[in-house]
Amino acid sequence: MKRMAAVLAGAMLVTMLGLTGVANAASVHLQAPVITVDSQWTIVVAGFGCEAETITGAHTWAADRGFDSGTWTKDKLVLWMNWTAGNGVGLRFKGKWDGTEFAGTLSVPGARLPAILVPGYFCE
């Protein structure tokens, strides 16, 4: 009987520790990076390649190709980009920060394509 009580007590302790761990893990919040002037980002569109963007000012960016430029907005974990000049006028990106990248879609006329925006310059 003492042995059964010890096993039950051990099981209860493991359960309590497990629940505490889950509670602590659930309370950890993702935080998107701060986007600063002169920081570089790369947007990668599945099946179409990439374009490197440089933040040029408060909520503006310029690309390394196609003379593209535009605006961006971020609200907590979600980032939006709009192409306002260059070859990509009218494109829109919306992505949610997942801990390593903004994952989402690039909206083009008539389609939405999977895309990611990652910190750094990765286009060749």
N, C-alpha and C positions, 0 to 999 in steps of 0.2 A: 504494500500500500504506500509506504514511504517513497518507493521507487516511482510509482505511478504519479504521486504528487509532485515529485521532482521533475518528471518528464513534462507534466502539464504546466508547471511553473516555467520551465524552460521554453516551452512552446508559446506561452503567453508573453514572455519576455521578447522572444524573436518576433512575434507578431507586433508588439508595441514598438520595437525598434524599427521594424519594417514600415509601419504606419508613420512613424516620425520621419523616417527618411523620405517617404513619398510626400509628406506634407512639406518638408524642406525643399525637395526638388521642384514641387509645384509652385513654390513661392519665388523661385528664381525667375527673373524676368529678362527677356532679351532686350537689348538696347542697340538700336541702329547706330552706326558710326556718325560722328559729326562730319559734315561735308564742308570743306574749307576751300577758299580761293586757291587756285593753282594745284589742287589735288586732281589726280588723274583716275579715270574710271574707264572700264571697257564694257561695252554692251555686246553680247554674243547672241545672235539669232540662229536658232536651230536650222541647219541646212543652208544658211546664207552668209555666214562669216561674222565678222566683227567690225566695230568702229570704236576708236579710242576718243574719249571725251575729256576735256580739261575744263574745270570749273573756272570761269573767268570773272565772276563777280557775284553779287547777291542774287542768287536764283537764275543765273545765266551760265551757259556752257558753249563751247565751240569744239567741233570735231577735227580730227586729223585728216579726214578725207571728205570729198564731195562738197566742200565749203559749207557743211551743215553747221547750224547753231540753233540754239533755242533756249527754252526756259525749263526750270525744274522746281518742284515743290516737294517737301517732305513733311509728313505728319506722323510722328512716333515711328512706327515700323514700315510705313508705306511711302513709296517715292513715285512721283509722276514726272515724266519728261515729255515736252512737246517740241517738235522740230518746227521752227518758224522761218528758217532761211536755208538755202542750199538745195541739193538734190532730194532731200527727204522731207520737204515741206508737207505738213499734214500728218506725219507719223506721230504716234503717241505710245509711250511705254508706261506701264503700271506694274510695280513689283513690290513684294513684301519681303522684308529682311528676315532671313532664316538663320542667322548667326554667322554666315560667311558671304552671302550675296543677296541682292534683291532679285528674287525669282518671280517671274510674271509673264506678261504678254506684251508684244509689240503689235499695236493695231495699225494696219495698213488698209487702204481702200478695199473693202470686200473680204478682209481676212484678219484673223488674230493668230499670231505666230508665237510659239514658246520662246522666251528670251530671258537672259539673266544680265544683271549689271554687277560687275565685280570691281572691287578697289584695285587700282594699279593699271599699268599699261601693258596689255598682252597681245595687241594686234601686230602682225608683221606686214 
